Amino acid sequence: MSADSETVKKAVMKQVLEESNLANARTLIENVQISCFEKCITKPGSSLSKSDQSCVTSCMEKYMAAWNQVNAAFITRVRREQGGL
């Protein structure tokens, strides 16, 4: 494979990975929103009360903090297994 085709291949692979990561992040956020809505909004109406808003915000922050910890642990493990650490 020539240097030019290898460069193109790497660029395409990088773009696909970035698009996949973005799609995964969107899915995660959508799932968190649904889960938090179901947990926090017990009496849906035409608007959200301050306690409903607070519950949803807190719930999403907790989910995202947990996801960040899991993601960091995963990255550390992958790097260790690849000999990066």
All heavy atoms as an XYZ file, in Angstrom:
650
protein
N       0.851     -1.179      0.000
C       0.000      0.000      0.000
C       0.896      1.242      0.000
O       1.857      1.315      0.744
C      -0.895     -0.033      1.248
C      -2.036      0.925      1.171
S      -3.165      0.851      2.604
C      -3.986     -0.687      2.344
N       0.579      2.204     -0.825
C       1.394      3.411     -0.905
C       1.158      4.295      0.309
O       0.187      4.135      1.040
C       1.071      4.176     -2.188
O      -0.208      4.764     -2.088
N       2.065      5.237      0.506
C       1.962      6.153      1.652
C       0.684      6.985      1.573
O       0.040      7.237      2.591
C       3.192      7.058      1.709
N       0.313      7.397      0.341
C      -0.898      8.198      0.172
C      -2.150      7.408      0.533
O      -3.033      7.909      1.214
C      -1.015      8.724     -1.260
C      -0.009      9.822     -1.563
O       0.479     10.458     -0.602
O       0.272     10.044     -2.746
N      -2.238      6.168      0.079
C      -3.427      5.372      0.379
C      -3.476      5.013      1.858
O      -4.554      4.908      2.443
C      -3.491      4.119     -0.495
O      -2.379      3.290     -0.275
N      -2.342      4.831      2.479
C      -2.296      4.563      3.928
C      -2.778      5.787      4.696
O      -3.522      5.659      5.673
C      -0.870      4.185      4.355
C      -0.756      3.740      5.789
C      -1.511      2.449      6.091
O      -1.643      1.598      5.204
O      -1.973      2.303      7.237
N      -2.403      6.977      4.251
C      -2.851      8.213      4.894
C      -4.357      8.371      4.767
O      -5.038      8.719      5.731
C      -2.134      9.430      4.263
O      -0.728      9.266      4.416
C      -2.572     10.725      4.910
N      -4.883      8.097      3.584
C      -6.329      8.188      3.354
C      -7.051      7.168      4.222
O      -8.066      7.475      4.849
C      -6.665      7.977      1.859
C      -8.158      7.826      1.650
C      -6.112      9.120      1.024
N      -6.527      5.948      4.270
C      -7.130      4.897      5.089
C      -7.200      5.323      6.551
O      -8.227      5.173      7.203
C      -6.326      3.606      4.952
C      -6.849      2.467      5.796
C      -5.974      1.237      5.639
C      -6.370      0.150      6.608
N      -5.480     -1.016      6.524
N      -6.114      5.860      7.081
C      -6.090      6.304      8.477
C      -7.074      7.440      8.717
O      -7.749      7.481      9.740
C      -4.671      6.734      8.876
C      -3.742      5.572      9.069
C      -2.354      6.027      9.494
C      -1.423      4.844      9.660
N      -0.085      5.236     10.092
N      -7.170      8.365      7.767
C      -8.104      9.493      7.907
C      -9.545      9.005      7.917
O     -10.367      9.471      8.719
C      -7.886     10.500      6.779
N      -9.866      8.059      7.044
C     -11.224      7.514      6.992
C     -11.538      6.756      8.283
O     -12.615      6.906      8.860
C     -11.412      6.603      5.759
C     -12.716      5.833      5.840
C     -11.350      7.427      4.481
N     -10.593      5.962      8.757
C     -10.801      5.221      9.999
C     -11.014      6.171     11.180
O     -11.887      5.935     12.025
C      -9.614      4.292     10.263
C      -9.575      3.107      9.318
S      -8.101      2.065      9.467
C      -8.169      1.576     11.165
N     -10.247      7.246     11.206
C     -10.391      8.232     12.278
C     -11.775      8.883     12.220
O     -12.440      9.052     13.235
C      -9.303      9.301     12.168
C      -9.377     10.349     13.250
C      -8.274     11.390     13.110
C      -8.427     12.455     14.175
N      -7.460     13.527     14.026
N     -12.226      9.236     11.017
C     -13.535      9.870     10.849
C     -14.652      8.921     11.276
O     -15.586      9.318     11.971
C     -13.744     10.313      9.409
C     -15.089     10.990      9.186
C     -15.289     11.455      7.754
O     -14.388     11.376      6.935
N     -16.468     11.939      7.457
N     -14.555      7.660     10.887
C     -15.573      6.678     11.262
C     -15.607      6.511     12.778
O     -16.683      6.464     13.388
C     -15.314      5.325     10.559
C     -16.179      4.214     11.150
C     -15.555      5.453      9.063
N     -14.457      6.449     13.404
C     -14.382      6.313     14.856
C     -15.000      7.520     15.550
O     -15.768      7.381     16.504
C     -12.932      6.138     15.303
C     -12.698      5.956     16.798
C     -13.435      4.731     17.318
C     -11.220      5.854     17.096
N     -14.694      8.717     15.064
C     -15.259      9.933     15.657
C     -16.779      9.973     15.508
O     -17.489     10.333     16.442
C     -14.624     11.178     15.024
C     -13.189     11.400     15.440
C     -12.508     12.521     14.678
O     -13.109     13.089     13.739
O     -11.350     12.825     15.022
N     -17.277      9.576     14.335
C     -18.726      9.554     14.117
C     -19.391      8.514     15.002
O     -20.473      8.746     15.548
C     -19.037      9.301     12.646
C     -18.690     10.482     11.756
C     -18.853     10.190     10.271
O     -19.349      9.104      9.910
O     -18.479     11.062      9.470
N     -18.747      7.385     15.172
C     -19.272      6.337     16.049
C     -19.307      6.811     17.498
O     -20.294      6.590     18.212
C     -18.406      5.081     15.932
O     -18.813      4.111     16.856
N     -18.247      7.463     17.938
C     -18.197      7.994     19.300
C     -19.295      9.028     19.525
O     -19.933      9.050     20.584
C     -16.830      8.604     19.602
C     -15.751      7.560     19.743
O     -16.026      6.384     19.948
N     -14.508      7.982     19.620
N     -19.531      9.878     18.549
C     -20.573     10.890     18.659
C     -21.954     10.234     18.738
O     -22.787     10.615     19.565
C     -20.510     11.857     17.472
C     -21.488     13.021     17.484
C     -21.332     13.862     18.741
C     -21.305     13.875     16.240
N     -22.180      9.233     17.912
C     -23.460      8.518     17.942
C     -23.655      7.828     19.290
O     -24.758      7.854     19.853
C     -23.525      7.498     16.808
N     -22.600      7.229     19.811
C     -22.687      6.576     21.124
C     -22.985      7.587     22.218
O     -23.775      7.305     23.128
C     -21.401      5.821     21.437
C     -21.232      4.576     20.600
O     -22.194      4.048     20.060
N     -20.007      4.109     20.483
N     -22.364      8.749     22.163
C     -22.613      9.784     23.171
C     -24.060     10.267     23.100
O     -24.713     10.449     24.131
C     -21.651     10.953     22.973
N     -24.565     10.450     21.890
C     -25.970     10.863     21.731
C     -26.915      9.829     22.319
O     -27.880     10.160     22.997
C     -26.298     11.091     20.254
C     -25.771     12.372     19.705
C     -26.253     12.583     18.274
N     -25.697     13.806     17.744
C     -25.199     13.935     16.527
N     -25.194     12.902     15.705
N     -24.715     15.081     16.123
N     -26.644      8.561     22.027
C     -27.478      7.481     22.552
C     -27.436      7.458     24.070
O     -28.475      7.302     24.723
C     -27.023      6.123     21.974
O     -27.136      6.167     20.554
C     -27.856      4.986     22.517
N     -26.255      7.615     24.631
C     -26.116      7.635     26.088
C     -26.946      8.757     26.691
O     -27.712      8.545     27.631
C     -24.649      7.806     26.491
C     -24.394      8.042     27.977
C     -24.705      6.789     28.781
C     -22.977      8.499     28.222
N     -26.830      9.947     26.138
C     -27.558     11.102     26.671
C     -29.062     10.893     26.540
O     -29.816     11.182     27.471
C     -27.094     12.402     25.989
C     -25.661     12.723     26.439
C     -28.036     13.554     26.304
C     -24.993     13.827     25.671
N     -29.505     10.372     25.409
C     -30.935     10.115     25.231
C     -31.437      9.105     26.258
O     -32.505      9.283     26.846
C     -31.217      9.609     23.815
C     -31.085     10.689     22.766
C     -31.146     10.135     21.345
O     -31.368      8.916     21.163
O     -30.953     10.931     20.415
N     -30.664      8.042     26.483
C     -31.062      7.024     27.458
C     -31.085      7.578     28.876
O     -31.976      7.249     29.663
C     -30.149      5.803     27.378
C     -30.361      5.004     26.116
O     -31.420      5.068     25.496
N     -29.367      4.250     25.722
N     -30.131      8.428     29.190
C     -30.095      9.052     30.518
C     -31.299      9.967     30.683
O     -31.963      9.949     31.729
C     -28.772      9.829     30.726
C     -28.836     10.701     31.966
C     -27.606      8.863     30.817
N     -31.602     10.744     29.661
C     -32.761     11.637     29.747
C     -34.041     10.859     29.979
O     -34.858     11.226     30.818
C     -32.874     12.477     28.467
C     -31.822     13.541     28.347
C     -31.861     14.248     27.002
O     -32.253     13.674     25.989
N     -31.436     15.497     26.993
N     -34.209      9.769     29.243
C     -35.418      8.953     29.401
C     -35.474      8.349     30.793
O     -36.510      8.407     31.469
C     -35.474      7.860     28.311
C     -35.710      8.503     26.944
C     -36.554      6.831     28.624
C     -35.493      7.572     25.774
N     -34.358      7.785     31.248
C     -34.327      7.163     32.575
C     -34.616      8.179     33.667
O     -35.397      7.905     34.593
C     -32.962      6.530     32.833
O     -32.716      5.487     31.933
N     -33.992      9.326     33.578
C     -34.191     10.358     34.601
C     -35.615     10.915     34.545
O     -36.219     11.172     35.591
C     -33.163     11.473     34.452
S     -31.490     10.939     34.883
N     -36.142     11.073     33.362
C     -37.525     11.556     33.239
C     -38.475     10.573     33.914
O     -39.333     10.957     34.708
C     -37.905     11.748     31.770
C     -39.286     12.314     31.576
C     -39.491     13.676     31.596
C     -40.370     11.471     31.393
C     -40.773     14.210     31.435
C     -41.649     11.984     31.229
C     -41.844     13.360     31.252
N     -38.292      9.286     33.603
C     -39.171      8.271     34.186
C     -39.039      8.218     35.707
O     -40.018      7.992     36.403
C     -38.879      6.904     33.571
C     -39.323      6.812     32.122
C     -38.911      5.524     31.442
O     -38.098      4.746     32.010
O     -39.387      5.293     30.319
N     -37.825      8.422     36.214
C     -37.585      8.386     37.654
C     -38.160      9.615     38.349
O     -38.746      9.514     39.436
C     -36.084      8.303     37.934
C     -35.717      8.390     39.396
C     -34.192      8.427     39.552
C     -33.800      8.572     40.993
N     -33.793      9.936     41.471
N     -37.997     10.761     37.746
C     -38.282     12.030     38.429
C     -39.684     12.593     38.176
O     -40.223     13.297     39.026
C     -37.251     13.080     38.014
S     -35.582     12.694     38.544
N     -40.240     12.338     37.032
C     -41.521     12.952     36.678
C     -42.638     11.945     36.950
O     -42.974     11.113     36.114
C     -41.543     13.412     35.210
C     -40.289     14.194     34.857
C     -42.806     14.210     34.925
C     -40.025     15.413     35.706
N     -43.184     12.023     38.141
C     -44.210     11.053     38.541
C     -45.607     11.495     38.121
O     -46.491     10.663     37.964
C     -44.169     10.835     40.059
O     -44.330     12.092     40.719
C     -42.847     10.202     40.481
N     -45.791     12.811     37.966
C     -47.095     13.346     37.554
C     -46.883     14.323     36.405
O     -46.824     15.542     36.610
C     -47.775     14.049     38.721
C     -48.113     13.130     39.879
C     -48.746     13.897     41.015
C     -48.975     12.974     42.202
N     -49.484     13.697     43.361
N     -46.751     13.803     35.172
C     -46.522     14.702     34.038
C     -47.660     15.706     33.876
O     -48.824     15.385     34.125
C     -46.469     13.765     32.834
C     -46.194     12.413     33.402
C     -46.795     12.408     34.773
N     -47.304     16.903     33.520
C     -48.278     17.956     33.283
C     -47.793     18.847     32.165
O     -46.934     18.472     31.373
N     -48.320     20.050     32.137
C     -47.949     20.978     31.062
C     -46.604     21.654     31.306
O     -46.036     22.256     30.402
C     -49.039     22.035     30.888
O     -49.185     22.771     32.092
N     -46.093     21.554     32.536
C     -44.783     22.130     32.842
C     -44.152     21.327     33.976
O     -44.802     20.527     34.646
C     -44.920     23.598     33.244
O     -45.682     23.708     34.429
N     -42.863     21.572     34.184
C     -42.136     20.876     35.238
C     -42.030     21.765     36.473
O     -41.758     22.961     36.358
C     -40.726     20.513     34.778
C     -40.609     19.536     33.613
C     -39.142     19.361     33.224
C     -41.220     18.201     33.964
N     -42.215     21.157     37.621
C     -42.026     21.910     38.859
C     -40.527     22.078     39.101
O     -39.698     21.418     38.468
C     -42.657     21.161     40.039
O     -41.905     19.981     40.311
N     -40.192     22.972     40.025
C     -38.773     23.170     40.351
C     -38.165     21.888     40.902
O     -37.023     21.565     40.618
C     -38.607     24.320     41.335
C     -38.858     25.659     40.695
C     -38.452     26.796     41.598
C     -38.800     28.091     40.881
N     -37.852     29.133     41.143
N     -38.930     21.137     41.691
C     -38.397     19.882     42.235
C     -38.193     18.848     41.122
O     -37.223     18.085     41.157
C     -39.294     19.331     43.342
O     -40.563     18.999     42.848
N     -39.092     18.822     40.137
C     -38.917     17.936     38.980
C     -37.634     18.307     38.225
O     -36.827     17.439     37.884
C     -40.095     18.033     38.007
C     -41.379     17.439     38.548
O     -41.317     16.640     39.506
O     -42.447     17.779     37.994
N     -37.457     19.582     37.965
C     -36.273     20.055     37.246
C     -35.007     19.713     38.019
O     -34.019     19.246     37.441
C     -36.354     21.560     37.019
C     -37.420     21.974     36.040
C     -37.551     23.489     35.933
O     -36.737     24.236     36.449
N     -38.604     23.941     35.263
N     -35.044     19.932     39.316
C     -33.890     19.640     40.165
C     -33.564     18.152     40.152
O     -32.401     17.755     40.064
C     -34.179     20.112     41.591
O     -33.120     19.780     42.440
N     -34.597     17.317     40.236
C     -34.409     15.867     40.218
C     -33.784     15.413     38.907
O     -32.823     14.635     38.899
C     -35.747     15.165     40.457
S     -35.640     13.364     40.466
N     -34.302     15.902     37.782
C     -33.775     15.510     36.472
C     -32.324     15.957     36.335
O     -31.459     15.188     35.891
C     -34.646     16.078     35.326
C     -33.962     15.879     33.976
C     -36.021     15.424     35.320
N     -32.034     17.177     36.738
C     -30.663     17.687     36.649
C     -29.714     16.854     37.502
O     -28.647     16.434     37.044
C     -30.607     19.161     37.090
O     -31.423     19.928     36.202
C     -29.194     19.699     37.055
N     -30.104     16.597     38.733
C     -29.274     15.804     39.642
C     -29.071     14.389     39.096
O     -27.959     13.856     39.124
C     -29.935     15.755     41.018
O     -29.217     14.919     41.878
N     -30.133     13.793     38.618
C     -30.065     12.442     38.057
C     -29.091     12.390     36.880
O     -28.225     11.505     36.810
C     -31.466     12.013     37.625
S     -31.564     10.378     36.872
N     -29.208     13.335     35.968
C     -28.333     13.350     34.798
C     -26.882     13.580     35.197
O     -25.969     12.952     34.652
C     -28.797     14.404     33.794
C     -30.100     13.995     33.116
S     -30.584     15.090     31.785
C     -29.291     14.799     30.605
N     -26.652     14.458     36.165
C     -25.286     14.712     36.629
C     -24.675     13.448     37.230
O     -23.502     13.146     36.999
C     -25.271     15.854     37.632
C     -25.491     17.209     36.988
C     -25.645     18.346     37.996
O     -25.728     18.077     39.223
O     -25.700     19.503     37.544
N     -25.473     12.697     37.982
C     -24.979     11.455     38.585
C     -24.658     10.416     37.513
O     -23.623      9.751     37.572
C     -26.002     10.896     39.569
C     -26.095     11.700     40.846
C     -27.192     11.170     41.753
C     -27.361     12.060     42.962
N     -28.501     11.632     43.801
N     -25.559     10.261     36.541
C     -25.309      9.320     35.450
C     -24.032      9.692     34.699
O     -23.212      8.829     34.383
C     -26.472      9.309     34.458
C     -27.509      8.244     34.714
C     -28.701      8.559     35.350
C     -27.309      6.927     34.306
C     -29.679      7.595     35.569
C     -28.275      5.961     34.520
C     -29.458      6.296     35.149
O     -30.409      5.340     35.371
N     -23.877     10.966     34.390
C     -22.717     11.391     33.617
C     -21.423     11.231     34.413
O     -20.394     10.828     33.865
C     -22.882     12.838     33.135
C     -24.067     13.022     32.179
S     -24.121     11.868     30.789
C     -22.771     12.478     29.822
N     -21.469     11.507     35.712
C     -20.288     11.321     36.559
C     -19.901      9.844     36.599
O     -18.709      9.496     36.494
C     -20.549     11.853     37.963
N     -20.896      8.984     36.742
C     -20.622      7.547     36.752
C     -20.054      7.102     35.414
O     -19.081      6.333     35.347
C     -21.891      6.775     37.087
N     -20.653      7.590     34.317
C     -20.160      7.228     32.991
C     -18.718      7.693     32.800
O     -17.889      6.962     32.246
C     -21.054      7.826     31.911
C     -20.654      7.385     30.544
C     -21.022      6.247     29.902
C     -19.776      8.065     29.645
N     -20.445      6.181     28.665
C     -19.668      7.276     28.487
C     -19.071      9.268     29.715
C     -18.888      7.652     27.393
C     -18.290      9.646     28.633
C     -18.206      8.845     27.484
N     -18.394      8.886     33.269
C     -17.024      9.393     33.150
C     -16.040      8.506     33.899
O     -14.934      8.250     33.422
C     -16.939     10.835     33.640
C     -17.538     11.806     32.656
O     -17.626     11.549     31.466
N     -17.986     12.953     33.156
N     -16.427      8.031     35.084
C     -15.545      7.149     35.849
C     -15.344      5.818     35.131
O     -14.228      5.310     35.048
C     -16.106      6.898     37.243
C     -15.935      8.077     38.173
C     -16.369      7.732     39.593
O     -17.424      7.138     39.794
N     -15.560      8.111     40.553
N     -16.425      5.248     34.633
C     -16.326      3.980     33.911
C     -15.475      4.156     32.656
O     -14.604      3.327     32.349
C     -17.729      3.442     33.552
C     -17.649      2.269     32.580
C     -18.487      3.048     34.818
N     -15.697      5.230     31.932
C     -14.938      5.497     30.716
C     -13.450      5.665     31.019
O     -12.602      5.124     30.307
C     -15.497      6.734     30.013
C     -14.917      6.926     28.640
O     -14.882      6.006     27.841
N     -14.446      8.135     28.358
N     -13.127      6.405     32.071
C     -11.717      6.602     32.440
C     -11.066      5.270     32.810
O      -9.920      4.993     32.411
C     -11.609      7.589     33.594
N     -11.785      4.441     33.549
C     -11.251      3.122     33.918
C     -11.043      2.261     32.679
O     -10.037      1.548     32.558
C     -12.185      2.436     34.904
N     -11.976      2.328     31.750
C     -11.863      1.557     30.518
C     -10.648      1.999     29.713
O      -9.871      1.173     29.234
C     -13.134      1.701     29.685
C     -13.057      1.022     28.352
C     -13.124     -0.348     28.253
C     -12.915      1.767     27.192
C     -13.050     -0.974     27.018
C     -12.842      1.160     25.952
C     -12.906     -0.226     25.865
N     -10.473      3.299     29.572
C      -9.333      3.826     28.811
C      -8.023      3.407     29.467
O      -7.076      2.998     28.790
C      -9.436      5.356     28.667
C     -10.577      5.698     27.703
C      -8.124      5.957     28.175
C     -10.926      7.172     27.660
N      -7.960      3.489     30.796
C      -6.762      3.074     31.518
C      -6.472      1.598     31.259
O      -5.325      1.216     31.003
C      -6.935      3.324     33.032
O      -7.129      4.719     33.238
C      -5.730      2.842     33.813
N      -7.495      0.784     31.296
C      -7.313     -0.649     31.057
C      -6.844     -0.925     29.640
O      -5.935     -1.725     29.416
C      -8.616     -1.390     31.328
C      -8.478     -2.881     31.130
C      -9.747     -3.597     31.491
N      -9.580     -5.011     31.213
C     -10.461     -5.920     31.500
N     -11.595     -5.572     32.080
N     -10.258     -7.173     31.212
N      -7.445     -0.275     28.670
C      -7.044     -0.472     27.280
C      -5.585     -0.071     27.084
O      -4.806     -0.798     26.459
C      -7.965      0.315     26.323
C      -7.387      0.371     24.912
C      -9.358     -0.292     26.306
N      -5.216      1.064     27.648
C      -3.808      1.517     27.512
C      -2.856      0.536     28.175
O      -1.786      0.245     27.633
C      -3.662      2.912     28.111
C      -4.263      3.987     27.253
C      -4.045      5.350     27.846
N      -4.613      6.378     26.988
C      -4.948      7.578     27.396
N      -4.788      7.920     28.661
N      -5.466      8.449     26.551
N      -3.240      0.041     29.336
C      -2.392     -0.916     30.050
C      -2.238     -2.192     29.221
O      -1.135     -2.738     29.088
C      -2.992     -1.242     31.407
C      -2.116     -2.078     32.287
C      -2.676     -2.277     33.683
N      -3.836     -1.424     33.924
C      -4.939     -1.793     34.556
N      -5.034     -2.980     35.062
N      -5.942     -0.969     34.725
N      -3.344     -2.668     28.657
C      -3.288     -3.893     27.851
C      -2.505     -3.704     26.566
O      -1.940     -4.657     26.037
C      -4.703     -4.376     27.559
C      -5.400     -4.937     28.783
C      -6.834     -5.350     28.529
O      -7.326     -5.216     27.392
O      -7.468     -5.810     29.492
N      -2.467     -2.475     26.067
C      -1.690     -2.199     24.851
C      -0.244     -1.883     25.177
O       0.544     -1.620     24.293
C      -2.312     -1.031     24.091
C      -3.648     -1.360     23.474
C      -4.268     -0.155     22.774
O      -3.853      0.991     22.959
N      -5.284     -0.406     21.961
N       0.089     -1.859     26.462
C       1.447     -1.550     26.867
C       1.752     -0.076     26.920
O       2.899      0.326     26.974
N       0.683      0.752     26.924
C       0.878      2.201     26.944
C       1.213      2.767     28.299
O       1.644      3.901     28.424
N       1.009      2.000     29.357
C       1.315      2.510     30.711
C       2.365      1.669     31.357
O       2.542      0.535     31.149
C       0.058      2.513     31.587
C      -0.993      3.547     31.220
C      -2.207      3.400     32.135
C      -0.448      4.950     31.375
